[in-house]
Amino acid sequence: MLYSALTYQESPRIPGVYKITYLKDQRFYVGVTRDLKRRFRTYNKFASAPQWRLNLCKENSLIKTFSLQNVFLMTVFFYEYSILDSFDKAVSNNVLKAAEEDYFNLLKPTLNRGKPNYFK
């Protein structure tokens, strides 16, 4: 099953490869996790921090158009979470890592720092 444009509340508690798109310029990040819901909740808390939201507001010049309180509520929507691949809870780490590497090679994400290095 393919999940796209999720809120973290809608995401399932399963392992998977995910993509987070920054809607302003369509750059994106690809990652892998054992619990998609927990990972998206973590990112959502980060994106909701007042300092982060204020920076986004200034960057997008929204502060001139909307009240500061409304801008804070809106900036969470500058990100879109989607699940590229999901697995049952019994999946091995090797399968997850291989799936993530496949998506790295296929999509060439713009916000990752490079290919995953599992041998550090």
N, CA, C and O atoms as CSV, one atom per row, in Angstrom:
chain,resi,resn,atom,element,x,y,z
A,1,MET,N,N,0.839,-1.179,0.000
A,1,MET,CA,C,0.000,0.000,0.000
A,1,MET,C,C,0.887,1.246,0.000
A,1,MET,O,O,1.867,1.318,0.741
A,2,LEU,N,N,0.535,2.223,-0.836
A,2,LEU,CA,C,1.309,3.462,-0.923
A,2,LEU,C,C,0.594,4.561,-0.148
A,2,LEU,O,O,-0.592,4.804,-0.367
A,3,TYR,N,N,1.304,5.221,0.751
A,3,TYR,CA,C,0.741,6.308,1.538
A,3,TYR,C,C,1.391,7.595,1.056
A,3,TYR,O,O,2.615,7.665,0.945
A,4,SER,N,N,0.598,8.605,0.770
A,4,SER,CA,C,1.206,9.883,0.403
A,4,SER,C,C,0.437,11.027,1.047
A,4,SER,O,O,-0.731,10.885,1.408
A,5,ALA,N,N,1.108,12.159,1.184
A,5,ALA,CA,C,0.531,13.372,1.768
A,5,ALA,C,C,-0.158,13.091,3.100
A,5,ALA,O,O,-1.338,13.391,3.282
A,6,LEU,N,N,0.605,12.506,4.029
A,6,LEU,CA,C,0.066,12.132,5.332
A,6,LEU,C,C,0.291,13.212,6.382
A,6,LEU,O,O,1.223,14.010,6.281
A,7,THR,N,N,-0.561,13.225,7.373
A,7,THR,CA,C,-0.208,13.893,8.615
A,7,THR,C,C,0.407,12.804,9.488
A,7,THR,O,O,0.233,11.616,9.216
A,8,TYR,N,N,1.121,13.203,10.526
A,8,TYR,CA,C,1.740,12.146,11.333
A,8,TYR,C,C,0.689,11.308,12.042
A,8,TYR,O,O,0.944,10.141,12.337
A,9,GLN,N,N,-0.498,11.869,12.328
A,9,GLN,CA,C,-1.550,11.087,12.981
A,9,GLN,C,C,-2.049,9.958,12.067
A,9,GLN,O,O,-2.464,8.908,12.557
A,10,GLU,N,N,-2.013,10.162,10.771
A,10,GLU,CA,C,-2.517,9.163,9.820
A,10,GLU,C,C,-1.501,8.064,9.516
A,10,GLU,O,O,-1.869,7.017,8.983
A,11,SER,N,N,-0.247,8.282,9.842
A,11,SER,CA,C,0.779,7.322,9.460
A,11,SER,C,C,0.703,6.055,10.307
A,11,SER,O,O,0.361,6.112,11.489
A,12,PRO,N,N,1.021,4.918,9.703
A,12,PRO,CA,C,0.944,3.639,10.425
A,12,PRO,C,C,2.176,3.396,11.290
A,12,PRO,O,O,3.219,4.013,11.074
A,13,ARG,N,N,2.061,2.514,12.254
A,13,ARG,CA,C,3.174,2.148,13.137
A,13,ARG,C,C,3.883,0.928,12.574
A,13,ARG,O,O,3.874,-0.138,13.189
A,14,ILE,N,N,4.496,1.080,11.411
A,14,ILE,CA,C,5.205,-0.013,10.747
A,14,ILE,C,C,6.552,0.498,10.250
A,14,ILE,O,O,6.743,1.709,10.132
A,15,PRO,N,N,7.493,-0.404,9.955
A,15,PRO,CA,C,8.774,0.023,9.374
A,15,PRO,C,C,8.576,0.485,7.937
A,15,PRO,O,O,7.642,0.051,7.262
A,16,GLY,N,N,9.452,1.359,7.474
A,16,GLY,CA,C,9.343,1.775,6.086
A,16,GLY,C,C,10.373,2.802,5.668
A,16,GLY,O,O,11.139,3.325,6.478
A,17,VAL,N,N,10.365,3.071,4.368
A,17,VAL,CA,C,11.173,4.127,3.769
A,17,VAL,C,C,10.226,5.289,3.517
A,17,VAL,O,O,9.135,5.100,2.979
A,18,TYR,N,N,10.640,6.493,3.907
A,18,TYR,CA,C,9.743,7.643,3.797
A,18,TYR,C,C,10.423,8.794,3.063
A,18,TYR,O,O,11.642,8.821,2.891
A,19,LYS,N,N,9.596,9.737,2.639
A,19,LYS,CA,C,10.070,10.927,1.942
A,19,LYS,C,C,9.391,12.140,2.563
A,19,LYS,O,O,8.176,12.139,2.762
A,20,ILE,N,N,10.164,13.169,2.867
A,20,ILE,CA,C,9.612,14.428,3.353
A,20,ILE,C,C,9.942,15.492,2.317
A,20,ILE,O,O,11.113,15.733,2.023
A,21,THR,N,N,8.923,16.125,1.765
A,21,THR,CA,C,9.109,17.144,0.733
A,21,THR,C,C,8.892,18.522,1.332
A,21,THR,O,O,7.893,18.765,2.009
A,22,TYR,N,N,9.824,19.413,1.083
A,22,TYR,CA,C,9.677,20.816,1.463
A,22,TYR,C,C,8.895,21.471,0.326
A,22,TYR,O,O,9.430,21.635,-0.771
A,23,LEU,N,N,7.644,21.847,0.569
A,23,LEU,CA,C,6.743,22.248,-0.500
A,23,LEU,C,C,7.139,23.554,-1.178
A,23,LEU,O,O,6.737,23.808,-2.313
A,24,LYS,N,N,7.909,24.371,-0.507
A,24,LYS,CA,C,8.283,25.655,-1.109
A,24,LYS,C,C,9.098,25.454,-2.388
A,24,LYS,O,O,8.830,26.097,-3.403
A,25,ASP,N,N,10.077,24.576,-2.340
A,25,ASP,CA,C,10.934,24.410,-3.522
A,25,ASP,C,C,11.042,22.951,-3.985
A,25,ASP,O,O,11.867,22.633,-4.841
A,26,GLN,N,N,10.218,22.074,-3.427
A,26,GLN,CA,C,10.127,20.669,-3.831
A,26,GLN,C,C,11.403,19.861,-3.556
A,26,GLN,O,O,11.554,18.760,-4.085
A,27,ARG,N,N,12.318,20.390,-2.738
A,27,ARG,CA,C,13.454,19.562,-2.331
A,27,ARG,C,C,12.933,18.528,-1.349
A,27,ARG,O,O,11.923,18.762,-0.685
A,28,PHE,N,N,13.607,17.384,-1.245
A,28,PHE,CA,C,13.090,16.347,-0.360
A,28,PHE,C,C,14.188,15.527,0.282
A,28,PHE,O,O,15.341,15.516,-0.149
A,29,TYR,N,N,13.771,14.836,1.342
A,29,TYR,CA,C,14.641,14.000,2.156
A,29,TYR,C,C,14.075,12.583,2.133
A,29,TYR,O,O,12.861,12.397,2.220
A,30,VAL,N,N,14.943,11.589,2.017
A,30,VAL,CA,C,14.539,10.182,2.073
A,30,VAL,C,C,15.201,9.543,3.291
A,30,VAL,O,O,16.397,9.722,3.519
A,31,GLY,N,N,14.425,8.804,4.067
A,31,GLY,CA,C,14.958,8.141,5.247
A,31,GLY,C,C,14.293,6.798,5.477
A,31,GLY,O,O,13.383,6.408,4.745
A,32,VAL,N,N,14.753,6.098,6.494
A,32,VAL,CA,C,14.210,4.782,6.832
A,32,VAL,C,C,14.019,4.719,8.344
A,32,VAL,O,O,14.798,5.300,9.100
A,33,THR,N,N,12.981,4.010,8.777
A,33,THR,CA,C,12.712,3.900,10.210
A,33,THR,C,C,11.970,2.606,10.521
A,33,THR,O,O,11.357,2.000,9.642
A,34,ARG,N,N,12.032,2.196,11.773
A,34,ARG,CA,C,11.284,1.019,12.222
A,34,ARG,C,C,9.857,1.374,12.620
A,34,ARG,O,O,9.015,0.482,12.717
A,35,ASP,N,N,9.560,2.653,12.853
A,35,ASP,CA,C,8.218,3.085,13.251
A,35,ASP,C,C,7.906,4.424,12.581
A,35,ASP,O,O,8.344,5.474,13.051
A,36,LEU,N,N,7.149,4.381,11.484
A,36,LEU,CA,C,6.872,5.584,10.709
A,36,LEU,C,C,6.108,6.633,11.500
A,36,LEU,O,O,6.394,7.825,11.388
A,37,LYS,N,N,5.149,6.206,12.290
A,37,LYS,CA,C,4.360,7.162,13.069
A,37,LYS,C,C,5.243,7.933,14.051
A,37,LYS,O,O,5.136,9.155,14.157
A,38,ARG,N,N,6.109,7.224,14.762
A,38,ARG,CA,C,6.996,7.875,15.728
A,38,ARG,C,C,7.960,8.835,15.022
A,38,ARG,O,O,8.211,9.933,15.518
A,39,ARG,N,N,8.498,8.430,13.876
A,39,ARG,CA,C,9.431,9.290,13.141
A,39,ARG,C,C,8.741,10.562,12.657
A,39,ARG,O,O,9.290,11.655,12.796
A,40,PHE,N,N,7.541,10.429,12.089
A,40,PHE,CA,C,6.827,11.610,11.594
A,40,PHE,C,C,6.424,12.531,12.742
A,40,PHE,O,O,6.421,13.752,12.590
A,41,ARG,N,N,6.085,11.947,13.887
A,41,ARG,CA,C,5.737,12.772,15.048
A,41,ARG,C,C,6.959,13.586,15.482
A,41,ARG,O,O,6.828,14.762,15.823
A,42,THR,N,N,8.134,12.975,15.471
A,42,THR,CA,C,9.373,13.674,15.827
A,42,THR,C,C,9.624,14.835,14.874
A,42,THR,O,O,9.930,15.944,15.310
A,43,TYR,N,N,9.495,14.581,13.565
A,43,TYR,CA,C,9.711,15.649,12.590
A,43,TYR,C,C,8.653,16.732,12.731
A,43,TYR,O,O,8.954,17.916,12.584
A,44,ASN,N,N,7.423,16.340,13.011
A,44,ASN,CA,C,6.353,17.320,13.151
A,44,ASN,C,C,6.616,18.248,14.326
A,44,ASN,O,O,6.361,19.449,14.235
A,45,LYS,N,N,7.130,17.697,15.443
A,45,LYS,CA,C,7.474,18.533,16.601
A,45,LYS,C,C,8.586,19.504,16.238
A,45,LYS,O,O,8.552,20.665,16.646
A,46,PHE,N,N,9.562,19.045,15.480
A,46,PHE,CA,C,10.663,19.912,15.062
A,46,PHE,C,C,10.140,21.037,14.161
A,46,PHE,O,O,10.496,22.200,14.351
A,47,ALA,N,N,9.303,20.695,13.187
A,47,ALA,CA,C,8.778,21.695,12.256
A,47,ALA,C,C,7.825,22.666,12.944
A,47,ALA,O,O,7.590,23.763,12.437
A,48,SER,N,N,7.272,22.276,14.096
A,48,SER,CA,C,6.321,23.134,14.807
A,48,SER,C,C,6.976,24.058,15.822
A,48,SER,O,O,6.298,24.893,16.420
A,49,ALA,N,N,8.277,23.925,16.027
A,49,ALA,CA,C,8.953,24.779,17.013
A,49,ALA,C,C,8.851,26.240,16.584
A,49,ALA,O,O,9.038,26.541,15.405
A,50,PRO,N,N,8.561,27.151,17.507
A,50,PRO,CA,C,8.360,28.560,17.136
A,50,PRO,C,C,9.530,29.166,16.351
A,50,PRO,O,O,9.306,29.922,15.405
A,51,GLN,N,N,10.771,28.847,16.730
A,51,GLN,CA,C,11.905,29.429,16.024
A,51,GLN,C,C,11.916,28.980,14.565
A,51,GLN,O,O,12.150,29.782,13.661
A,52,TRP,N,N,11.661,27.692,14.346
A,52,TRP,CA,C,11.668,27.147,12.984
A,52,TRP,C,C,10.552,27.779,12.176
A,52,TRP,O,O,10.759,28.180,11.030
A,53,ARG,N,N,9.374,27.870,12.765
A,53,ARG,CA,C,8.239,28.433,12.047
A,53,ARG,C,C,8.465,29.904,11.721
A,53,ARG,O,O,8.105,30.366,10.638
A,54,LEU,N,N,9.049,30.625,12.641
A,54,LEU,CA,C,9.295,32.038,12.389
A,54,LEU,C,C,10.282,32.207,11.235
A,54,LEU,O,O,10.111,33.086,10.390
A,55,ASN,N,N,11.314,31.365,11.201
A,55,ASN,CA,C,12.264,31.424,10.092
A,55,ASN,C,C,11.572,31.144,8.767
A,55,ASN,O,O,11.836,31.816,7.770
A,56,LEU,N,N,10.686,30.154,8.754
A,56,LEU,CA,C,9.958,29.860,7.518
A,56,LEU,C,C,9.087,31.045,7.115
A,56,LEU,O,O,8.987,31.373,5.932
A,57,CYS,N,N,8.460,31.682,8.093
A,57,CYS,CA,C,7.592,32.818,7.794
A,57,CYS,C,C,8.385,33.938,7.143
A,57,CYS,O,O,7.954,34.510,6.142
A,58,LYS,N,N,9.539,34.250,7.709
A,58,LYS,CA,C,10.352,35.316,7.132
A,58,LYS,C,C,10.818,34.937,5.738
A,58,LYS,O,O,10.834,35.765,4.828
A,59,GLU,N,N,11.203,33.655,5.580
A,59,GLU,CA,C,11.710,33.195,4.297
A,59,GLU,C,C,10.642,33.297,3.215
A,59,GLU,O,O,10.948,33.588,2.059
A,60,ASN,N,N,9.395,33.057,3.591
A,60,ASN,CA,C,8.323,33.045,2.606
A,60,ASN,C,C,7.520,34.342,2.570
A,60,ASN,O,O,6.521,34.427,1.854
A,61,SER,N,N,7.933,35.333,3.316
A,61,SER,CA,C,7.259,36.635,3.359
A,61,SER,C,C,5.783,36.539,3.711
A,61,SER,O,O,4.999,37.406,3.322
A,62,LEU,N,N,5.393,35.505,4.438
A,62,LEU,CA,C,3.988,35.369,4.816
A,62,LEU,C,C,3.626,36.310,5.956
A,62,LEU,O,O,2.457,36.639,6.161
A,63,ILE,N,N,4.639,36.734,6.691
A,63,ILE,CA,C,4.363,37.531,7.878
A,63,ILE,C,C,3.695,38.860,7.514
A,63,ILE,O,O,3.009,39.447,8.351
A,64,LYS,N,N,3.881,39.340,6.288
A,64,LYS,CA,C,3.256,40.592,5.858
A,64,LYS,C,C,1.761,40.412,5.609
A,64,LYS,O,O,0.980,41.352,5.755
A,65,THR,N,N,1.372,39.193,5.233
A,65,THR,CA,C,-0.005,38.940,4.823
A,65,THR,C,C,-0.899,38.468,5.962
A,65,THR,O,O,-2.067,38.848,6.031
A,66,PHE,N,N,-0.361,37.643,6.853
A,66,PHE,CA,C,-1.164,37.020,7.900
A,66,PHE,C,C,-0.690,37.468,9.279
A,66,PHE,O,O,0.445,37.916,9.445
A,67,SER,N,N,-1.565,37.342,10.250
A,67,SER,CA,C,-1.129,37.600,11.622
A,67,SER,C,C,-0.115,36.535,12.026
A,67,SER,O,O,-0.118,35.428,11.487
A,68,LEU,N,N,0.736,36.871,12.961
A,68,LEU,CA,C,1.789,35.949,13.380
A,68,LEU,C,C,1.210,34.631,13.880
A,68,LEU,O,O,1.761,33.569,13.587
A,69,GLN,N,N,0.111,34.677,14.628
A,69,GLN,CA,C,-0.490,33.452,15.148
A,69,GLN,C,C,-0.962,32.545,14.009
A,69,GLN,O,O,-0.744,31.334,14.056
A,70,ASN,N,N,-1.603,33.114,12.991
A,70,ASN,CA,C,-2.059,32.313,11.852
A,70,ASN,C,C,-0.888,31.730,11.082
A,70,ASN,O,O,-0.960,30.599,10.601
A,71,VAL,N,N,0.183,32.490,10.961
A,71,VAL,CA,C,1.361,31.986,10.257
A,71,VAL,C,C,1.941,30.789,10.989
A,71,VAL,O,O,2.327,29.806,10.357
A,72,PHE,N,N,2.010,30.858,12.325
A,72,PHE,CA,C,2.529,29.730,13.094
A,72,PHE,C,C,1.715,28.471,12.826
A,72,PHE,O,O,2.281,27.384,12.710
A,73,LEU,N,N,0.409,28.601,12.729
A,73,LEU,CA,C,-0.434,27.429,12.484
A,73,LEU,C,C,-0.247,26.890,11.071
A,73,LEU,O,O,-0.361,25.684,10.857
A,74,MET,N,N,0.034,27.747,10.117
A,74,MET,CA,C,0.111,27.332,8.722
A,74,MET,C,C,1.421,26.659,8.347
A,74,MET,O,O,1.442,25.819,7.447
A,75,THR,N,N,2.516,27.009,9.016
A,75,THR,CA,C,3.820,26.597,8.513
A,75,THR,C,C,4.076,25.098,8.593
A,75,THR,O,O,4.969,24.595,7.911
A,76,VAL,N,N,3.321,24.379,9.401
A,76,VAL,CA,C,3.467,22.921,9.423
A,76,VAL,C,C,3.170,22.348,8.045
A,76,VAL,O,O,3.707,21.304,7.674
A,77,PHE,N,N,2.316,23.027,7.286
A,77,PHE,CA,C,1.919,22.511,5.978
A,77,PHE,C,C,2.950,22.765,4.883
A,77,PHE,O,O,2.706,22.426,3.725
A,78,PHE,N,N,4.100,23.354,5.223
A,78,PHE,CA,C,5.153,23.505,4.234
A,78,PHE,C,C,5.859,22.170,3.982
A,78,PHE,O,O,6.690,22.071,3.079
A,79,TYR,N,N,5.537,21.160,4.765
A,79,TYR,CA,C,6.131,19.839,4.599
A,79,TYR,C,C,5.059,18.826,4.259
A,79,TYR,O,O,3.926,18.914,4.732
A,80,GLU,N,N,5.433,17.860,3.431
A,80,GLU,CA,C,4.514,16.777,3.113
A,80,GLU,C,C,5.234,15.468,3.395
A,80,GLU,O,O,6.314,15.218,2.859
A,81,TYR,N,N,4.641,14.644,4.227
A,81,TYR,CA,C,5.211,13.337,4.544
A,81,TYR,C,C,4.583,12.298,3.623
A,81,TYR,O,O,3.369,12.297,3.423
A,82,SER,N,N,5.392,11.428,3.072
A,82,SER,CA,C,4.847,10.315,2.294
A,82,SER,C,C,5.682,9.062,2.551
A,82,SER,O,O,6.872,9.143,2.858
A,83,ILE,N,N,5.048,7.924,2.423
A,83,ILE,CA,C,5.711,6.639,2.649
A,83,ILE,C,C,5.973,6.007,1.292
A,83,ILE,O,O,5.044,5.743,0.529
A,84,LEU,N,N,7.234,5.768,0.999
A,84,LEU,CA,C,7.612,5.199,-0.291
A,84,LEU,C,C,7.465,3.687,-0.300
A,84,LEU,O,O,7.097,3.097,-1.316
A,85,ASP,N,N,7.750,3.068,0.827
A,85,ASP,CA,C,7.688,1.613,0.924
A,85,ASP,C,C,7.444,1.255,2.383
A,85,ASP,O,O,7.994,1.892,3.281
A,86,SER,N,N,6.634,0.251,2.620
A,86,SER,CA,C,6.383,-0.162,3.999
A,86,SER,C,C,6.467,-1.668,4.115
A,86,SER,O,O,6.320,-2.392,3.130
A,87,PHE,N,N,6.707,-2.135,5.340
A,87,PHE,CA,C,6.945,-3.554,5.591
A,87,PHE,C,C,6.199,-3.965,6.847
A,87,PHE,O,O,5.719,-3.122,7.605
A,88,ASP,N,N,6.109,-5.278,7.059
A,88,ASP,CA,C,5.505,-5.714,8.318
A,88,ASP,C,C,6.557,-5.600,9.425
A,88,ASP,O,O,7.733,-5.372,9.143
A,89,LYS,N,N,6.147,-5.752,10.644
A,89,LYS,CA,C,7.038,-5.525,11.782
A,89,LYS,C,C,8.183,-6.536,11.877
A,89,LYS,O,O,9.141,-6.315,12.619
A,90,ALA,N,N,8.094,-7.633,11.139
A,90,ALA,CA,C,9.114,-8.671,11.227
A,90,ALA,C,C,10.266,-8.466,10.241
A,90,ALA,O,O,11.109,-9.352,10.100
A,91,VAL,N,N,10.321,-7.335,9.565
A,91,VAL,CA,C,11.353,-7.111,8.551
A,91,VAL,C,C,12.733,-6.957,9.202
A,91,VAL,O,O,12.857,-6.437,10.311
A,92,SER,N,N,13.754,-7.415,8.497
A,92,SER,CA,C,15.119,-7.308,9.028
A,92,SER,C,C,15.726,-5.950,8.678
A,92,SER,O,O,15.268,-5.266,7.762
A,93,ASN,N,N,16.759,-5.578,9.421
A,93,ASN,CA,C,17.467,-4.333,9.143
A,93,ASN,C,C,18.079,-4.338,7.746
A,93,ASN,O,O,18.117,-3.300,7.084
A,94,ASN,N,N,18.554,-5.488,7.295
A,94,ASN,CA,C,19.160,-5.574,5.969
A,94,ASN,C,C,18.156,-5.242,4.875
A,94,ASN,O,O,18.501,-4.573,3.901
A,95,VAL,N,N,16.923,-5.698,5.024
A,95,VAL,CA,C,15.885,-5.400,4.035
A,95,VAL,C,C,15.585,-3.907,4.033
A,95,VAL,O,O,15.464,-3.305,2.966
A,96,LEU,N,N,15.462,-3.299,5.216
A,96,LEU,CA,C,15.204,-1.860,5.308
A,96,LEU,C,C,16.336,-1.059,4.671
A,96,LEU,O,O,16.084,-0.127,3.908
A,97,LYS,N,N,17.566,-1.413,4.977
A,97,LYS,CA,C,18.714,-0.695,4.427
A,97,LYS,C,C,18.778,-0.832,2.907
A,97,LYS,O,O,19.080,0.133,2.206
A,98,ALA,N,N,18.493,-2.032,2.399
A,98,ALA,CA,C,18.502,-2.244,0.944
A,98,ALA,C,C,17.412,-1.413,0.268
A,98,ALA,O,O,17.639,-0.842,-0.799
A,99,ALA,N,N,16.236,-1.346,0.882
A,99,ALA,CA,C,15.140,-0.551,0.312
A,99,ALA,C,C,15.517,0.927,0.302
A,99,ALA,O,O,15.275,1.620,-0.686
A,100,GLU,N,N,16.109,1.415,1.396
A,100,GLU,CA,C,16.517,2.819,1.446
A,100,GLU,C,C,17.553,3.115,0.362
A,100,GLU,O,O,17.468,4.140,-0.315
A,101,GLU,N,N,18.516,2.231,0.199
A,101,GLU,CA,C,19.545,2.448,-0.820
A,101,GLU,C,C,18.949,2.446,-2.219
A,101,GLU,O,O,19.373,3.228,-3.070
A,102,ASP,N,N,17.975,1.581,-2.471
A,102,ASP,CA,C,17.294,1.566,-3.773
A,102,ASP,C,C,16.634,2.910,-4.057
A,102,ASP,O,O,16.725,3.427,-5.171
A,103,TYR,N,N,15.965,3.480,-3.043
A,103,TYR,CA,C,15.317,4.779,-3.239
A,103,TYR,C,C,16.334,5.907,-3.381
A,103,TYR,O,O,16.087,6.875,-4.099
A,104,PHE,N,N,17.466,5.790,-2.708
A,104,PHE,CA,C,18.529,6.777,-2.896
A,104,PHE,C,C,18.982,6.773,-4.348
A,104,PHE,O,O,19.115,7.829,-4.967
A,105,ASN,N,N,19.218,5.582,-4.889
A,105,ASN,CA,C,19.693,5.469,-6.268
A,105,ASN,C,C,18.637,5.913,-7.269
A,105,ASN,O,O,18.963,6.510,-8.295
A,106,LEU,N,N,17.378,5.627,-6.977
A,106,LEU,CA,C,16.288,5.957,-7.888
A,106,LEU,C,C,15.934,7.448,-7.858
A,106,LEU,O,O,15.786,8.072,-8.908
A,107,LEU,N,N,15.801,8.013,-6.660
A,107,LEU,CA,C,15.274,9.370,-6.521
A,107,LEU,C,C,16.347,10.453,-6.373
A,107,LEU,O,O,16.089,11.621,-6.663
A,108,LYS,N,N,17.541,10.076,-5.925
A,108,LYS,CA,C,18.615,11.031,-5.678
A,108,LYS,C,C,18.119,12.244,-4.872
A,108,LYS,O,O,18.037,13.352,-5.400
A,109,PRO,N,N,17.792,12.026,-3.599
A,109,PRO,CA,C,17.209,13.087,-2.772
A,109,PRO,C,C,18.104,14.312,-2.656
A,109,PRO,O,O,19.330,14.206,-2.618
A,110,THR,N,N,17.462,15.482,-2.600
A,110,THR,CA,C,18.203,16.738,-2.608
A,110,THR,C,C,18.580,17.238,-1.216
A,110,THR,O,O,19.468,18.083,-1.101
A,111,LEU,N,N,17.948,16.752,-0.165
A,111,LEU,CA,C,18.234,17.245,1.185
A,111,LEU,C,C,19.079,16.281,2.019
A,111,LEU,O,O,19.518,16.643,3.110
A,112,ASN,N,N,19.309,15.087,1.540
A,112,ASN,CA,C,20.191,14.167,2.252
A,112,ASN,C,C,21.630,14.610,2.021
A,112,ASN,O,O,21.936,15.249,1.014
A,113,ARG,N,N,22.492,14.276,2.935
A,113,ARG,CA,C,23.892,14.690,2.796
A,113,ARG,C,C,24.695,13.774,1.883
A,113,ARG,O,O,25.858,14.059,1.599
A,114,GLY,N,N,24.116,12.716,1.433
A,114,GLY,CA,C,24.823,11.772,0.579
A,114,GLY,C,C,24.236,10.394,0.766
A,114,GLY,O,O,23.255,10.221,1.489
A,115,LYS,N,N,24.836,9.413,0.117
A,115,LYS,CA,C,24.331,8.046,0.255
A,115,LYS,C,C,24.512,7.565,1.687
A,115,LYS,O,O,25.466,7.954,2.361
A,116,PRO,N,N,23.601,6.723,2.150
A,116,PRO,CA,C,23.763,6.200,3.511
A,116,PRO,C,C,25.043,5.357,3.596
A,116,PRO,O,O,25.360,4.598,2.682
A,117,ASN,N,N,25.757,5.504,4.693
A,117,ASN,CA,C,26.968,4.718,4.904
A,117,ASN,C,C,26.732,3.858,6.149
A,117,ASN,O,O,26.778,4.351,7.276
A,118,TYR,N,N,26.484,2.594,5.929
A,118,TYR,CA,C,26.164,1.693,7.034
A,118,TYR,C,C,27.392,1.091,7.676
A,118,TYR,O,O,27.277,0.296,8.609
A,119,PHE,N,N,28.579,1.460,7.185
A,119,PHE,CA,C,29.795,0.825,7.687
A,119,PHE,C,C,30.646,1.800,8.480
A,119,PHE,O,O,31.850,1.587,8.617
A,120,LYS,N,N,30.052,2.866,9.009
A,120,LYS,CA,C,30.812,3.845,9.810
A,120,LYS,C,C,31.228,3.222,11.120
A,120,LYS,O,O,31.875,3.877,11.937
